[in-house]
Amino acid sequence: MKVLRGIAASPGVAVGEVMVLASEGYRIPRRLAPRAAAENELARLAHAVDAAAQEMIAHRDAVTRELGKQYGAIFSAHELMLRDPQLHAEVERLVREKRYTAEYAVSRTLRRYAKVLQSMEGSLAERTNDIYDIEKSLLRHLLGRNREDVANLTQPVIVLSTNLTPSETAGLHRELVRGFATELGGMGGHTSIVAEALEIPAVVGVGRFLAQVSGGEKIIIDGHEGLVILRPDRETLARYEDEAERRRQHAVQLRPFWNEPAVTADGVRIRVCANIEFPEEVKACRVRGADGVGLYRTEFLYLASSTEPTEEDQFQAYRRVAEAMHGAPVIIRTLDLGADKIPSAHAAEEKNPFLGMRSIRLSLRHPEMFCVQLRAILRASAYGDIRMMFPLVCKLEEWREARRMVSHVIEELEAGQIPCNRQIPIGMMVETPSAVVMLDRFCDEVDFISIGTNDLIQYTLAVDRSNSDVADLYHPADPAVLRLLNMTVQAAQRRNTPVSVCGQIAGPHYLMLLLGLGLREVSVAPSAIPEMKRVCSSLSLDACQTAARAALEMDDARQIETFLKDELTRLAPQLAPNAP
């Protein structure tokens, strides 16, 4: 057994067989073969080796013709490695003695080779990808038509990969992908956001570990503690099964809160809304009693396809959500694309994409694309309480230009006698220190604001939230972040501007702080709504305000986080993790 520590990206525990996307890209369907089947497995292996060798020779000849012998020699080396007698001896031993299937024996052996090479320096370490290439080729021929890739699964798996993009994560089958772990990634990244929306346990930023794992092995993903447990022993499996049962009981305890409003112990009503990416999530919002959709992230409409969605595509998605919420407010955020999310049609090479052309900047730079989305949102506004919100607004000029474009689109729709809500509420996300500093001016013009804490943390602390190398510097409880939150709420209250918060900090452990600062509306993943209601019912505003004042006096993020957890446990012991 080996325990690896990464970053908890999406809560939950998953136990299952591995599918390694970084190499084979498909599931190894079984690990063991009947003892009498050894000769058959070895015959399958010999056939796969021959087929893979012929494939490599063809690649060698083609590359030699196009680029020269020095490049074709790469595939000659692959063929030599494929025919290596030591490799064949090791695989044969696993098939005969361990009763492994040919594909599992190949994966185990080549993974061991890759791990050894990966630990070396210089050119030898660079040969790791050659090993993966040979493994992928052999597995492709061994599995043949029985290959089962991640898009066409029939059995549950746990996906491991170097990295997953938000769109790749969105494409995971939520019933058959029990969890995933990646070598790269950081806290609060968009991949984590999608995983939480899909309610798939996930750990990111584990570091290089894929060479230690073979497809078909058993693994545990602990999305609460950020752990990846390779080849768990019986005791560990039993412990996690007990943990899963405790969490099932906890879910039962939360059921009474599904249909109840969020009210503090001293009777103050708190609005708990939902963050969603997909129209299908509306069902979970309604079942768990969301007060509305506080953040509808629309960029995944773009990432789900290689082409931009049409106005009709977007209109139907927005209308579907509006109608399904039966009059509850739905805040649609316009495109928050950039960095890993910029669509290919508008992508450009940027040295620092997080400080470059993204979000409202991208929309204003491409008005034809922006107006398509604005028309779709405004058309959908005739079918429910839809509101519009602009992301990453840093300057008043950006807000005013975007607002003028909305007015222009409204006039076009009215000229064409297309129904829309001319008085649609329009707000902005507060995600940068510059927006906080200028918020008194913004509040004179916006209808509402939503504090996007994920980006606010990253821009305040100068930490790329998707970079595992600096993940330990990204912290929601950093005192600088708390002061900016406090400044934002106070500025909004002075102008009577509705203010809410979304992002990672809008969770149970930080709810006491948020209420104490004066917030009365939060937006969280649908799965977190019942827990937020439960926490609300255990807290009084006086206690929250006292805790917030104390936290604002502290100067260390870890100290603040520990203080808030301790206070929550002291005031509401029934909420402690091991409480009955």
WOCORJO-V196380 format. One record per residue. N is the residue number from 1. SS is DSSP state (A for helix, B for strand, O for the rest). NEAR is the number of other C-alpha atoms within 10 Angstrom. Layout:
# WOCORJO-V196380
N;SS;NEAR  N;SS;NEAR
This chain:
# WOCORJO-V196380
1;O;10  2;B;11  3;B;12  4;B;13  5;B;16  6;O;27  7;B;28  8;B;25  9;B;31  10;B;29  11;O;22  12;O;22  13;B;23  14;B;24  15;B;20  16;B;18  17;B;25  18;B;25  19;B;29  20;B;27  21;O;20  22;O;18  23;O;25  24;O;23  25;O;20  26;B;25  27;O;28  28;O;27  29;O;20  30;O;15  31;O;17  32;B;17  33;O;17  34;O;10  35;A;13  36;A;10  37;A;16  38;A;21  39;A;13  40;A;13  41;A;23  42;A;18  43;A;13  44;A;17  45;A;24  46;A;16  47;A;15  48;A;22  49;A;22  50;A;16  51;A;15  52;A;24  53;A;22  54;A;13  55;A;14  56;A;22  57;A;16  58;A;14  59;A;16  60;A;22  61;A;17  62;A;13  63;A;18  64;A;17  65;A;12  66;A;10  67;A;10  68;O;13  69;A;14  70;A;9  71;A;15  72;A;21  73;A;15  74;A;16  75;A;21  76;A;18  77;A;14  78;A;20  79;A;21  80;A;11  81;A;15  82;A;21  83;O;14  84;O;11  85;A;11  86;A;10  87;A;15  88;A;17  89;A;11  90;A;15  91;A;24  92;A;22  93;A;13  94;A;19  95;A;25  96;A;18  97;A;10  98;O;15  99;O;21  100;B;25  101;O;26  102;A;29  103;A;29  104;A;23  105;A;24  106;A;26  107;A;26  108;A;23  109;A;17  110;A;21  111;A;23  112;A;16  113;A;17  114;A;22  115;A;19  116;A;15  117;A;20  118;A;19  119;O;10  120;O;12  121;O;9  122;O;9  123;A;9  124;A;12  125;A;15  126;A;14  127;O;14  128;A;21  129;A;14  130;A;16  131;A;22  132;A;20  133;A;14  134;A;24  135;A;22  136;A;20  137;A;21  138;A;27  139;A;26  140;A;19  141;A;20  142;A;24  143;A;18  144;A;11  145;A;8  146;A;13  147;O;19  148;O;18  149;B;15  150;O;21  151;O;11  152;O;13  153;O;17  154;O;13  155;O;12  156;O;19  157;B;29  158;B;28  159;B;27  160;B;26  161;B;20  162;O;20  163;O;18  164;O;23  165;O;17  166;A;21  167;A;20  168;A;15  169;A;20  170;A;21  171;O;13  172;O;21  173;O;17  174;O;15  175;O;13  176;O;15  177;B;20  178;B;23  179;B;30  180;B;30  181;B;32  182;B;27  183;O;20  184;O;21  185;O;30  186;O;28  187;O;28  188;O;27  189;O;19  190;A;22  191;A;25  192;A;28  193;A;23  194;A;25  195;A;23  196;A;22  197;A;22  198;A;23  199;O;18  200;O;26  201;B;26  202;B;33  203;B;33  204;B;33  205;O;25  206;O;23  207;O;16  208;O;14  209;O;17  210;A;22  211;A;22  212;A;15  213;O;21  214;O;25  215;O;29  216;O;23  217;O;19  218;B;18  219;B;22  220;B;25  221;B;29  222;B;28  223;O;26  224;O;16  225;O;17  226;O;24  227;B;22  228;B;27  229;B;19  230;B;19  231;O;17  232;O;18  233;O;12  234;A;10  235;A;9  236;A;14  237;A;16  238;A;12  239;A;11  240;A;18  241;A;15  242;A;12  243;A;13  244;A;15  245;A;12  246;A;15  247;A;15  248;A;11  249;A;12  250;A;15  251;A;13  252;A;10  253;A;13  254;A;16  255;A;13  256;A;12  257;A;18  258;O;19  259;O;13  260;O;14  261;O;19  262;B;26  263;B;20  264;O;19  265;O;14  266;O;13  267;O;13  268;O;15  269;B;15  270;B;20  271;B;19  272;B;28  273;B;28  274;B;30  275;B;27  276;B;28  277;O;20  278;O;20  279;A;16  280;A;13  281;A;17  282;A;24  283;A;14  284;A;16  285;A;24  286;A;20  287;A;11  288;O;22  289;O;22  290;O;30  291;O;23  292;O;24  293;B;28  294;B;28  295;B;26  296;B;22  297;B;17  298;O;21  299;A;22  300;A;19  301;A;19  302;A;19  303;A;21  304;O;15  305;O;11  306;O;10  307;O;12  308;O;16  309;O;17  310;O;14  311;A;17  312;A;14  313;A;13  314;A;23  315;A;21  316;A;16  317;A;18  318;A;27  319;A;22  320;A;17  321;A;25  322;A;27  323;A;19  324;A;18  325;O;21  326;O;13  327;O;13  328;O;18  329;O;17  330;B;26  331;B;25  332;B;24  333;B;23  334;O;22  335;O;26  336;O;21  337;O;22  338;O;21  339;A;20  340;A;14  341;A;20  342;O;21  343;O;18  344;A;11  345;A;9  346;A;12  347;O;15  348;O;13  349;O;7  350;O;11  351;O;9  352;O;9  353;A;14  354;A;16  355;A;11  356;O;14  357;O;21  358;O;22  359;O;23  360;A;23  361;A;20  362;A;20  363;A;21  364;A;18  365;A;13  366;O;12  367;A;14  368;A;10  369;A;18  370;A;19  371;A;19  372;A;17  373;A;23  374;A;24  375;A;22  376;A;21  377;A;27  378;A;26  379;A;24  380;A;25  381;A;25  382;A;18  383;A;20  384;O;21  385;O;20  386;B;27  387;B;24  388;B;23  389;B;22  390;B;24  391;O;22  392;O;21  393;O;22  394;O;23  395;O;13  396;A;15  397;A;10  398;A;16  399;A;20  400;A;14  401;A;11  402;A;22  403;A;16  404;A;12  405;A;16  406;A;21  407;A;13  408;A;13  409;A;16  410;A;23  411;A;14  412;A;13  413;A;17  414;A;12  415;A;9  416;O;9  417;O;9  418;O;14  419;O;15  420;O;19  421;O;18  422;O;15  423;O;9  424;O;18  425;O;15  426;B;20  427;B;27  428;B;25  429;B;25  430;B;26  431;O;23  432;O;21  433;A;18  434;A;14  435;A;21  436;A;22  437;A;15  438;O;15  439;A;24  440;A;18  441;A;14  442;A;26  443;O;21  444;O;12  445;O;15  446;O;19  447;O;19  448;B;21  449;B;24  450;B;26  451;B;23  452;B;23  453;A;23  454;A;22  455;A;23  456;A;24  457;A;30  458;A;22  459;A;19  460;A;17  461;A;16  462;O;12  463;O;18  464;O;22  465;O;25  466;O;22  467;O;16  468;A;21  469;A;15  470;A;14  471;A;19  472;A;13  473;A;17  474;O;24  475;O;22  476;O;24  477;O;23  478;O;22  479;A;20  480;A;17  481;A;21  482;A;22  483;A;14  484;A;18  485;A;22  486;A;19  487;A;16  488;A;24  489;A;23  490;A;18  491;A;21  492;A;20  493;A;16  494;A;10  495;O;14  496;O;13  497;O;20  498;B;18  499;B;24  500;B;25  501;B;26  502;B;23  503;O;23  504;O;20  505;O;22  506;O;26  507;O;20  508;A;21  509;A;19  510;A;19  511;A;21  512;A;26  513;A;26  514;A;27  515;A;24  516;A;21  517;A;25  518;O;18  519;O;22  520;O;17  521;B;21  522;B;28  523;B;28  524;B;26  525;B;29  526;A;27  527;A;18  528;A;18  529;A;27  530;A;25  531;A;21  532;A;23  533;A;24  534;A;22  535;A;22  536;A;26  537;A;21  538;O;17  539;O;22  540;O;19  541;A;19  542;A;12  543;A;16  544;A;23  545;A;18  546;A;14  547;A;22  548;A;23  549;A;13  550;A;14  551;A;22  552;A;18  553;O;11  554;O;15  555;O;13  556;O;13  557;A;20  558;A;15  559;A;14  560;A;23  561;A;18  562;A;13  563;A;16  564;A;23  565;A;15  566;A;15  567;A;17  568;A;25  569;A;16  570;A;12  571;A;14  572;O;14  573;A;15  574;A;14  575;A;17  576;O;13  577;O;11  578;O;8  579;O;9  580;O;10
